[in-house]
Amino acid sequence: MMTALRRSALLAALAVAAMPAAAEEIRYATGFPPNSTGDKAAQTFAEALARESGGALTAKVYAASLLSFSELSGGLREGIVETGALIGPYFPTDYPSSNVLGELVMLWADAPLGSRPALAWTGAMTEFIALECDACQAEFLAQNQVFTVNSSTGYSLICSRPVETVSDLAGLKIRAAAPAWSRWAASVGAIGVTVPTSEQFVAMSQGVLDCTISNPVELVDLGLAEVAKAVVSDYPGGGFGTASIHNVGADFWAGLDAAGRTALLKASAAGAAALTWRYEEKGAAAVEAAAGMGVEAGPPSQEMAAQAAAFAHADADAAVAAYAERFGISGAEQSAARMQALFARWLTLVEPVDSEAAFAALLWDEALSRIDVAAYGARP
């Protein structure tokens, strides 16, 4: 018979065995400031990670503190953080196979009015990099990282004067945050200008800028509604489309089991959906608020839209070829063609999406769930 002492010891041992292992807290770094839309999306990732892992994994978010955007690539490579928001264009020579697709963002001008190209681009980039781009994967692994998901935000033309025709753009000084927009500005007789995001308000108020191609959120967040007179929505086409918003350190990924990797991917889908969806929602609200301050807002004229779309197609092939030659990328033209096909596919997929949660589910169902977590991110 089992003695009372042995019975107590056995029950104690079983109780310890039944207790969940202590949660592992990982560090997530982003360059977005505290309480910004980007920071709040990162908090959504952290909440989803705890939920999807059953509490086995948690995340502490460092917003514009531990690492800046310009430091994140090195921070991930050196293991300072386990995951972070990598902004690819900050590091053109390290990630050329994914960055080259940024030369295509003006092709968003093809999207029908009322569609959501930022959501579609997020899905297309995620699907392409995670499932089809071996060169992208190799470049991330060379920097000790594993890609999980992309996030994109759409931009509009915000001006200090009304803009109703292509001829109205001639001579204007336009802030262009991507090379494609600088080339487009030149095509309409405008002048592309490089101005940091934080200096847009002063530059527009002093006449250094006549317009900026920015996310409409900045009408409120940066106070641009006070100096703007017109917003031309989703024009000239494109947005910020090369943000690997939840890259993971390759060493940390290698130490996760299949359940941990799956939880991390599901949480990444939630974080990317939160960032993309909320920028869309807040951008629309900002345009509405600006209209209440007397800022004219609306889509481009047919003439303006046609010119932008024609330019985008004429420019894309040459721009991709030039980028590929500059960074020695093979197969860039094929990658560009595949991305255009995926973008068209995702424009259809996002049509019925009516919530952030629905978009997160779509990213998971159509892209991330197809990853073989046992093999993904393995070093050659």
Buried (B, 14 or more C-beta within 10 A) or exposed (E): EEEEEEEEEEEEEEEEEEEEEEEBEBBBBBBBEEEBBBBBBBBBBBBBBBEBBEEBBBBEBBBBEBBEBEBBBBBBBEEBBBBBBBBBBBBBEBBBBBBBBBBBBBBBBBBEEEBBBBBBBBBBBBBBBBBEBEBBBEBBBEBBBBBBBBBBBBBBBBBBEEBBEBEBBEEBBBBBBBBBBBBBBEBBEBBBBEBEBEEBBEBBBEEBBBBBBBBBBBBBBBBBBEBBBBBBBBBBBBBBBBBBBBBBBBEBBEEBEEBBBBBBBBBBBBBBBBBBBBBBEBBEBBBEBBBEEEBBBEBBBEEBBEBBBEBBEEBBBEBBBBBBEEBEBEBBBEBBEBBBEBBBBBBEBBBEBEEBEBBBBBBBEBBBBEBEBEEBBEEE
